[in-house]
Amino acid sequence: GDVYKRQEYLTAGNSLFKAKKYIDAINCYEKAIEIDATNYEPYKRKAKALKTLGHYEASKTCYDKVIELKPDDLDSLKEKAELLLIAHKINAVSYTHLRAHETSLHLVCRLLLEKK
C-alpha cells in the first residue's frame, strides 16, 4: 500500500538525485511526503537536494522538519549547522559589499542614525 508507494518515490528520488536531476528528485520526495508526512527520510533527501541547488533557506526548513521528527539525527544537525554558517557568510558578504558602494552622503546619514 502506501508505505510501498512512499518507498518507491523515495527510491526514484534517490536515483534522480544521483543523476543530478535535483528538481525531479525534489518532486519525488514531495510525493513521498504527501503519502506520509511523519517519515523523516524524504525531508532529509529533499533538504540535501535543495542545498545542492543553493536554496539554503528552503533546505534549512526541511532540516528543521527532519530534526523535529528525528531529534537524534546527527547528519541533519550537522547539515543545518553548515547551512546557518553559509547563510551567515552570505549575509556578511552582502553587508560589506553594500558598504563598499556607499556614497559619502549615505555614510553621513548612516553615521548620524547610528549615533542615536
C-alpha atoms as one frame of an Amber mdcrd trajectory, in Angstrom:
protein
   0.000   0.000   0.000   1.073   3.463   0.954   4.351   2.517   2.616   5.406
   0.677  -0.523   4.404   3.655  -2.680   6.298   6.072  -0.436   9.372   3.881
  -0.701   9.039   3.814  -4.483   9.016   7.618  -4.643  11.977   7.773  -2.277
  13.971   5.296  -4.373  13.073   7.130  -7.593  14.089  10.427  -5.988  17.430
   8.987  -4.914  18.141   7.726  -8.446  17.292  11.134  -9.899  19.475  12.823
  -7.280  22.410  10.597  -8.276  21.761  11.564 -11.903  21.965  15.234 -10.812
  18.295  15.766 -11.744  17.650  17.633  -8.497  14.331  19.282  -9.363  12.828
  15.935 -10.414  14.252  14.339  -7.283  12.612  17.022  -5.128   9.261  16.309
  -6.843   9.583  12.623  -5.930  10.477  13.431  -2.330   7.443  15.719  -2.118
   5.203  12.894  -3.348   6.681  10.638  -0.658   5.975  13.355   1.947   2.361
  13.662   0.712   1.885   9.939   1.343   3.477  10.015   4.798   4.447  13.314
   6.421   5.685  11.575   9.572   8.670   9.906   7.912  11.857  11.967   8.145
  13.739  10.345   5.236  12.080  12.194   2.297  12.532  15.516   4.120  16.202
  14.729   4.615  16.738  13.865   0.942  14.761  16.923  -0.186  16.850  19.144
   2.095  20.032  17.755   0.541  18.759  18.384  -2.991  17.696  21.934  -2.117
  21.076  22.612  -0.535  22.826  21.317  -3.661  20.758  23.759  -5.739  21.703
  26.615  -3.410  18.210  27.019  -1.910  19.611  27.329   1.596  16.543  28.751
   3.343  14.195  26.070   1.950  16.800  23.425   2.767  17.043  24.641   6.366
  13.246  24.419   6.697  13.409  20.765   5.598  16.223  20.002   8.035  14.135
  21.631  10.799  11.382  19.140   9.944  13.831  16.205   9.989  15.111  17.279
  13.411  11.531  17.692  14.658  10.703  14.127  13.523  14.067  12.591  14.484
  15.889  14.778  17.032  18.908  12.448  17.236  19.715  12.641  13.515  23.291
  13.920  13.742  23.691  14.183   9.964  20.835  16.652   9.729  22.036  18.643
  12.727  25.457  18.928  11.084  23.954  19.898   7.711  21.744  22.528   9.342
  24.736  23.990  11.183  26.580  24.208   7.848  23.594  25.963   6.277  23.481
  28.518   9.079  27.180  29.126   8.537  26.687  29.561   4.782  23.758  31.939
   5.360  25.853  33.922   7.834  28.711  34.202   5.331  26.349  35.292   2.546
  24.842  37.975   4.797  28.259  39.113   5.940  29.485  39.343   2.349  26.430
  41.223   1.104  26.675  43.676   4.005  30.338  44.540   3.332  29.548  44.589
  -0.371  26.812  47.145   0.252  29.073  49.208   2.490  31.662  49.339  -0.288
  29.114  51.024  -2.559  28.032  53.572  -0.002  28.341  57.173  -1.110  29.669
  59.795   1.301  26.163  61.234   1.692  24.776  57.833   2.703  27.716  57.390
   5.011  26.943  60.658   6.776  23.267  59.687   7.104  24.130  56.270   8.466
  26.617  57.672  10.989  24.005  60.150  12.179  21.433  57.372  12.537  23.843
  55.116  14.390  24.620  57.852  16.937  21.068  57.873  18.303
